[in-house]
Amino acid sequence: MNELAPWRDDPRYGGMSDFAAERSWRAAQSRPKLVTSRIHLVPFEEIQLSTHRRDLVKGLIPRVGLSVIWGKPKCGKSFWLFDCLMHVALGWTYRGRRVHQGPVVYCAFEGQSGLEARVEAFRLTKLDGHTGRVPFYLMPVTLSLVKDHKALIKAIQSELDGETPVAIALDTLNRSLAGSESSDEDMSAYVQATDAIREAFECAVPVVHHCGIDGSRPRGHTSLTGAADAQIEVKRDSANRVIVEVELAKDGPQGGQIVSTLEVVAVGQDEDGEEITSCVVKACDDAALTEPKSRALRPEHRLALEALDAAILDSGQRMVTVETPAGVMVAHADDWKAELYRRGVLDKDHSNPSQQFKRLWQKLAAAQLLAQRDNQFWRG
């Protein structure tokens, strides 16, 4: 260091005459260094590459920014995100991918009791013998994010007592948006609220969202996709696997896939003595994503199987008989039919709806895609 002429060691003044360099250096020293506004200018010479981690989960979720996790109802998107963020909270590698460990806040704006059951299922199946604390926090209150995001930020700052969350999940967008998903104004205001959360904690903000009518993209105004740092589609295939794929990534690779199955777990009994169940996410071999041609499905058959999955998740029961595989969850015919009517797979005005239903399940059974006994149906 040249203590008598420090400007000669400063690359910002390289190429200047000694007189000009000294004058510029002394002028810079006289300027106040304290930045009093978040709006400020960084000279080119001071712009440095940050070597901080860029991913919360390598190749999946950015370390800082908005991620949209979207898909059809009952596709497993909330189950998958919860499982992924539990690995983040625990600092566990996720499917061979490095994670940035830290506290996670999961805002369950709907289905709070279901999230509690998922936590218990995870605890029973994956935390056996774990003795350390788990920095995962549930926020179980439905909010209007645009109106309440400042209160949410304040509550997190207060209750985490100095800890800074690495992720704040919002599940779902629909239940935390007071306006219209199709409105440019309302969606932009929602995105701005997620920006405020991101800026307050320099964290990842994954948002669970539904698909549009045709199932080809996230529902609502495209400003959400435009603002997202990553967009991840979650879907189920006809083999009932949960397929997670990175569709868009501003600063990372696209097309990466995670393949899982949902395993039903008994987590306790309610006050009537009836079994309470949930699901845990299990890794699945992703080397065989293409199904055999013999199991190719017509659209109505695929939708029928999705409806069966939904009926099992919503009201399924465990049935143990000689003819039923151990631990399998089944749906009663009435519950499955109600879901088929709701999704438009069966026509309530059909001249013989019972015969229509019978033909449907018999075709699926003949293809060895489901089995049934005593009006109880399960995946084959």
C-alpha positions as CSV (number, residue, x, y, z in Angstrom):
1,M,0.0,0.0,0.0
2,N,1.4,3.4,-1.0
3,E,0.6,5.4,2.1
4,L,1.8,8.7,0.6
5,A,-0.1,8.3,-2.7
6,P,-2.9,5.7,-2.1
7,W,-4.7,6.6,-5.4
8,R,-1.8,4.9,-7.3
9,D,-3.0,1.6,-5.8
10,D,-6.7,2.1,-6.6
11,P,-7.7,0.5,-9.9
12,R,-10.5,3.0,-10.3
13,Y,-8.0,5.7,-11.2
14,G,-5.8,3.6,-13.5
15,G,-4.9,5.4,-16.7
16,M,-5.3,8.9,-15.2
17,S,-2.5,11.3,-14.8
18,D,-1.1,11.4,-11.2
19,F,-2.7,14.9,-10.7
20,A,-6.1,13.8,-11.9
21,A,-6.0,10.6,-9.9
22,E,-5.1,12.4,-6.7
23,R,-7.9,15.0,-7.2
24,S,-10.5,12.3,-7.9
25,W,-9.4,10.1,-5.0
26,R,-9.5,13.1,-2.5
27,A,-13.0,14.1,-3.8
28,A,-14.2,10.5,-3.2
29,Q,-12.8,10.5,0.3
30,S,-14.7,13.7,1.1
31,R,-18.0,12.2,0.1
32,P,-20.1,10.7,2.9
33,K,-19.9,6.9,2.7
34,L,-23.1,6.1,4.7
35,V,-26.0,5.1,2.4
36,T,-29.1,6.5,3.9
37,S,-31.5,5.2,1.3
38,R,-32.1,1.8,-0.3
39,I,-32.0,3.6,-3.6
40,H,-28.4,4.2,-4.4
41,L,-25.8,3.8,-7.1
42,V,-23.0,1.3,-7.2
43,P,-20.0,2.4,-9.4
44,F,-18.9,-0.2,-12.0
45,E,-15.6,-0.7,-10.2
46,E,-17.3,-1.7,-7.0
47,I,-19.7,-4.2,-8.5
48,Q,-18.5,-7.6,-7.3
49,L,-19.7,-11.1,-8.1
50,S,-21.4,-12.6,-5.1
51,T,-20.3,-16.1,-4.3
52,H,-23.3,-16.7,-1.9
53,R,-25.5,-19.8,-2.6
54,R,-28.0,-19.2,-5.3
55,D,-30.3,-22.1,-4.4
56,L,-32.5,-23.1,-1.5
57,V,-32.6,-26.6,-3.0
58,K,-30.0,-27.0,-5.8
59,G,-31.6,-26.9,-9.2
60,L,-35.2,-26.6,-7.8
61,I,-35.9,-23.6,-5.6
62,P,-33.9,-20.3,-5.7
63,R,-32.3,-19.2,-2.5
64,V,-34.0,-15.8,-2.7
65,G,-37.1,-15.0,-4.7
66,L,-40.6,-16.1,-5.7
67,S,-41.2,-19.7,-6.8
68,V,-44.6,-20.8,-8.1
69,I,-45.5,-24.5,-7.4
70,W,-48.6,-25.2,-9.4
71,G,-50.8,-28.1,-10.6
72,K,-54.2,-29.7,-10.6
73,P,-56.2,-30.3,-7.4
74,K,-55.0,-33.4,-5.5
75,C,-51.8,-33.7,-7.6
76,G,-49.6,-33.7,-4.5
77,K,-48.1,-30.2,-4.7
78,S,-48.6,-29.3,-1.1
79,F,-47.4,-32.7,0.1
80,W,-44.2,-32.3,-2.1
81,L,-43.5,-28.8,-1.0
82,F,-43.9,-29.6,2.7
83,D,-41.5,-32.6,2.3
84,C,-39.0,-30.6,0.4
85,L,-39.0,-27.7,3.0
86,M,-38.7,-30.2,5.9
87,H,-35.4,-31.3,4.4
88,V,-34.4,-27.6,4.2
89,A,-35.3,-27.0,7.9
90,L,-33.3,-30.1,8.9
91,G,-30.4,-29.5,6.6
92,W,-30.9,-32.9,4.9
93,T,-29.8,-33.4,1.3
94,Y,-32.9,-33.6,-0.9
95,R,-32.8,-36.3,-3.5
96,G,-29.0,-35.8,-3.8
97,R,-29.4,-32.1,-4.0
98,R,-27.7,-29.7,-1.6
99,V,-30.0,-27.5,0.5
100,H,-29.4,-24.2,2.3
101,Q,-30.4,-25.0,5.8
102,G,-32.4,-22.7,8.0
103,P,-35.7,-21.9,9.7
104,V,-38.8,-22.5,7.5
105,V,-42.2,-20.8,8.0
106,Y,-45.1,-22.6,6.4
107,C,-48.3,-20.5,6.0
108,A,-51.2,-22.9,5.7
109,F,-54.0,-20.7,4.5
110,E,-56.3,-23.7,4.1
111,G,-56.4,-27.3,5.3
112,Q,-54.6,-26.5,8.5
113,S,-55.6,-29.8,10.1
114,G,-54.3,-31.7,7.1
115,L,-50.9,-30.0,7.5
116,E,-50.9,-31.1,11.2
117,A,-51.4,-34.7,10.1
118,R,-48.6,-34.3,7.5
119,V,-46.3,-33.1,10.2
120,E,-47.2,-36.1,12.4
121,A,-46.7,-38.5,9.4
122,F,-43.3,-37.1,8.8
123,R,-42.4,-37.3,12.5
124,L,-43.4,-41.0,12.7
125,T,-41.7,-42.1,9.5
126,K,-38.6,-39.9,9.1
127,L,-37.7,-38.5,12.5
128,D,-37.4,-41.8,14.5
129,G,-34.3,-41.3,16.7
130,H,-33.9,-37.6,15.8
131,T,-33.0,-35.6,18.9
132,G,-32.3,-32.1,17.7
133,R,-34.8,-29.3,17.3
134,V,-36.6,-28.9,14.0
135,P,-36.7,-25.2,12.9
136,F,-40.1,-25.5,11.1
137,Y,-42.9,-23.2,12.0
138,L,-46.6,-23.5,11.0
139,M,-48.6,-20.3,10.5
140,P,-52.2,-21.7,10.6
141,V,-54.3,-18.6,10.0
142,T,-56.0,-17.5,6.8
143,L,-54.9,-14.1,5.7
144,S,-55.3,-11.6,2.9
145,L,-51.7,-11.3,1.9
146,V,-52.0,-7.8,0.3
147,K,-53.6,-6.4,3.4
148,D,-51.8,-8.5,6.1
149,H,-48.3,-9.0,4.8
150,K,-46.8,-6.3,7.1
151,A,-48.4,-8.0,10.1
152,L,-47.1,-11.3,8.9
153,I,-43.6,-10.0,8.6
154,K,-43.8,-8.4,12.1
155,A,-45.1,-11.6,13.6
156,I,-42.3,-13.7,12.1
157,Q,-39.7,-11.2,13.3
158,S,-41.2,-11.2,16.8
159,E,-41.8,-14.9,17.2
160,L,-38.6,-16.2,15.7
161,D,-36.7,-14.1,18.2
162,G,-33.7,-13.1,16.0
163,E,-33.7,-16.1,13.7
164,T,-34.1,-15.3,10.0
165,P,-36.2,-17.8,7.9
166,V,-34.7,-19.1,4.7
167,A,-38.1,-19.8,3.3
168,I,-41.7,-18.6,3.9
169,A,-44.2,-20.8,2.0
170,L,-47.6,-19.5,1.1
171,D,-50.2,-22.3,0.6
172,T,-52.4,-21.4,-1.4
173,L,-52.4,-18.2,-3.4
174,N,-56.2,-18.5,-3.9
175,R,-56.9,-18.6,-0.2
176,S,-54.6,-15.6,0.5
177,L,-55.8,-13.3,-2.3
178,A,-58.8,-11.1,-1.6
179,G,-59.3,-10.0,-5.2
180,S,-59.4,-11.8,-8.5
181,E,-56.6,-14.0,-9.8
182,S,-57.4,-12.8,-13.3
183,S,-57.0,-9.1,-12.5
184,D,-53.7,-7.5,-13.5
185,E,-54.1,-5.1,-10.5
186,D,-54.9,-7.7,-7.9
187,M,-52.2,-10.1,-9.0
188,S,-49.6,-7.4,-9.2
189,A,-50.5,-6.3,-5.7
190,Y,-50.1,-9.9,-4.5
191,V,-46.7,-10.1,-6.1
192,Q,-45.7,-6.9,-4.5
193,A,-46.7,-8.4,-1.1
194,T,-44.4,-11.4,-1.8
195,D,-41.7,-9.0,-2.7
196,A,-42.0,-7.3,0.7
197,I,-41.7,-10.6,2.5
198,R,-38.7,-11.6,0.3
199,E,-37.0,-8.2,1.0
200,A,-37.7,-8.3,4.8
201,F,-35.9,-11.7,5.2
202,E,-33.8,-12.1,2.0
203,C,-35.5,-15.5,1.7
204,A,-37.3,-17.9,-0.7
205,V,-41.0,-17.4,-1.1
206,P,-42.6,-20.5,-2.6
207,V,-46.3,-20.1,-3.4
208,V,-48.7,-23.1,-4.0
209,H,-51.1,-22.3,-6.8
210,H,-53.8,-24.1,-8.9
211,C,-53.9,-24.6,-12.6
212,G,-56.2,-23.0,-15.2
213,I,-59.2,-24.6,-16.7
214,D,-57.2,-26.5,-19.4
215,G,-54.5,-27.5,-17.0
216,S,-51.7,-26.2,-19.1
217,R,-50.5,-23.3,-17.0
218,P,-51.0,-21.6,-13.6
219,R,-54.4,-20.1,-13.1
220,G,-55.0,-16.3,-13.4
221,H,-53.1,-13.4,-14.7
222,T,-49.7,-14.0,-16.4
223,S,-48.0,-11.3,-14.3
224,L,-47.4,-14.1,-11.7
225,T,-45.4,-16.1,-14.1
226,G,-43.6,-13.0,-15.2
227,A,-42.5,-12.2,-11.7
228,A,-41.5,-15.7,-10.7
229,D,-37.9,-16.6,-10.3
230,A,-38.9,-20.3,-10.8
231,Q,-42.0,-22.0,-11.9
232,I,-42.5,-25.7,-10.9
233,E,-45.3,-27.9,-12.3
234,V,-46.5,-30.8,-10.2
235,K,-48.7,-33.5,-11.8
236,R,-49.7,-37.2,-11.3
237,D,-49.2,-39.7,-14.0
238,S,-51.5,-42.7,-14.5
239,A,-49.2,-44.9,-12.3
240,N,-50.1,-42.5,-9.5
241,R,-46.6,-41.0,-9.3
242,V,-46.1,-37.4,-8.4
243,I,-43.9,-35.7,-11.1
244,V,-42.3,-32.4,-10.2
245,E,-40.7,-30.5,-13.0
246,V,-38.9,-27.2,-13.2
247,E,-40.6,-25.4,-16.1
248,L,-39.0,-21.9,-15.8
249,A,-35.9,-20.7,-13.9
250,K,-34.4,-17.2,-14.3
251,D,-30.9,-18.1,-13.1
252,G,-30.8,-21.9,-13.2
253,P,-31.4,-25.0,-15.2
254,Q,-34.8,-26.0,-16.5
255,G,-36.4,-29.4,-17.0
256,G,-35.1,-31.1,-13.9
257,Q,-37.5,-33.7,-12.5
258,I,-38.3,-35.2,-9.1
259,V,-40.4,-38.4,-9.0
260,S,-42.3,-39.5,-5.9
261,T,-45.1,-41.6,-4.6
262,L,-47.4,-40.8,-1.7
263,E,-47.6,-43.5,1.0
264,V,-50.6,-43.5,3.3
265,V,-49.6,-43.5,7.0
266,A,-51.9,-43.9,10.1
267,V,-51.1,-41.0,12.4
268,G,-53.6,-41.5,15.2
269,Q,-57.3,-41.8,16.2
270,D,-59.9,-39.1,16.5
271,E,-62.3,-38.7,19.5
272,D,-64.6,-41.4,18.0
273,G,-61.8,-43.9,17.8
274,E,-61.6,-43.7,14.0
275,E,-58.2,-43.8,12.3
276,I,-56.6,-40.5,11.1
277,T,-54.4,-40.9,8.1
278,S,-52.1,-38.7,6.0
279,C,-49.4,-39.3,3.4
280,V,-45.6,-39.1,3.3
281,V,-43.6,-38.5,0.2
282,K,-41.4,-41.4,-0.9
283,A,-38.6,-41.2,-3.6
284,C,-39.4,-43.1,-6.7
285,D,-37.2,-44.4,-9.5
286,D,-37.5,-41.8,-12.2
287,A,-35.8,-43.9,-14.9
288,A,-39.1,-45.3,-16.1
289,L,-41.3,-42.2,-16.6
290,T,-42.6,-43.6,-19.9
291,E,-45.3,-46.1,-19.3
292,P,-45.7,-49.3,-21.3
293,K,-48.1,-48.9,-24.3
294,S,-50.3,-51.6,-22.8
295,R,-51.1,-49.2,-20.0
296,A,-51.8,-46.2,-22.2
297,L,-55.0,-44.5,-21.1
298,R,-57.8,-42.7,-22.7
299,P,-58.4,-39.2,-21.2
300,E,-61.6,-40.2,-19.4
301,H,-59.8,-43.2,-17.8
302,R,-56.9,-41.1,-16.7
303,L,-59.4,-38.6,-15.2
304,A,-61.3,-41.5,-13.5
305,L,-58.1,-42.7,-11.8
306,E,-57.3,-39.1,-10.7
307,A,-60.8,-39.0,-9.2
308,L,-60.2,-42.3,-7.4
309,D,-57.0,-40.9,-5.9
310,A,-58.8,-37.8,-4.8
311,A,-61.6,-39.9,-3.2
312,I,-59.0,-42.0,-1.3
313,L,-57.2,-39.0,-0.1
314,D,-60.4,-37.3,1.0
315,S,-62.4,-40.1,2.6
316,G,-60.4,-43.3,2.0
317,Q,-60.3,-46.1,4.6
318,R,-57.8,-48.9,5.3
319,M,-59.3,-52.3,4.5
320,V,-57.5,-55.5,5.6
321,T,-58.8,-58.7,4.1
322,V,-57.3,-61.8,2.5
323,E,-58.0,-60.3,-0.9
324,T,-56.7,-56.8,-0.1
325,P,-52.9,-56.0,-0.1
326,A,-51.7,-55.1,3.4
327,G,-52.2,-51.5,4.4
328,V,-54.0,-50.5,1.2
329,M,-56.3,-47.5,1.3
330,V,-59.7,-47.9,-0.5
331,A,-62.5,-45.6,-1.6
332,H,-66.1,-46.6,-1.4
333,A,-68.0,-46.6,-4.7
334,D,-70.3,-43.7,-3.5
335,D,-67.3,-41.5,-2.7
336,W,-65.6,-42.3,-6.0
337,K,-68.8,-41.7,-8.0
338,A,-69.3,-38.4,-6.3
339,E,-65.8,-37.3,-7.4
340,L,-66.5,-38.6,-10.9
341,Y,-69.7,-36.5,-11.1
342,R,-67.9,-33.5,-9.8
343,R,-65.2,-33.7,-12.4
344,G,-67.6,-34.4,-15.2
345,V,-66.3,-37.9,-15.9
346,L,-69.8,-39.3,-15.3
347,D,-73.0,-37.7,-16.5
348,K,-75.7,-37.4,-13.8
349,D,-78.3,-37.1,-16.6
350,H,-77.2,-40.3,-18.3
351,S,-80.1,-42.7,-18.9
352,N,-78.4,-45.4,-16.8
353,P,-75.6,-43.9,-14.6
354,S,-75.1,-47.1,-12.7
355,Q,-74.3,-48.9,-15.9
356,Q,-72.1,-46.1,-17.1
357,F,-70.1,-46.3,-13.8
358,K,-69.9,-50.1,-14.1
359,R,-68.5,-50.0,-17.6
360,L,-65.9,-47.5,-16.5
361,W,-64.5,-49.4,-13.6
362,Q,-64.6,-52.7,-15.4
363,K,-62.5,-51.3,-18.2
364,L,-59.9,-50.0,-15.7
365,A,-60.0,-53.4,-13.9
366,A,-59.5,-55.3,-17.1
367,A,-56.4,-53.1,-17.7
368,Q,-55.2,-54.1,-14.2
369,L,-55.3,-50.4,-13.2
370,L,-57.6,-50.9,-10.2
371,A,-59.2,-53.6,-8.1
372,Q,-62.4,-53.8,-6.2
373,R,-64.3,-55.8,-3.5
374,D,-67.6,-55.2,-1.9
375,N,-68.0,-51.7,-3.5
376,Q,-64.5,-50.7,-2.3
377,F,-62.0,-49.7,-5.0
378,W,-58.2,-49.3,-4.9
379,R,-55.4,-48.9,-7.4
380,G,-54.3,-52.1,-9.1
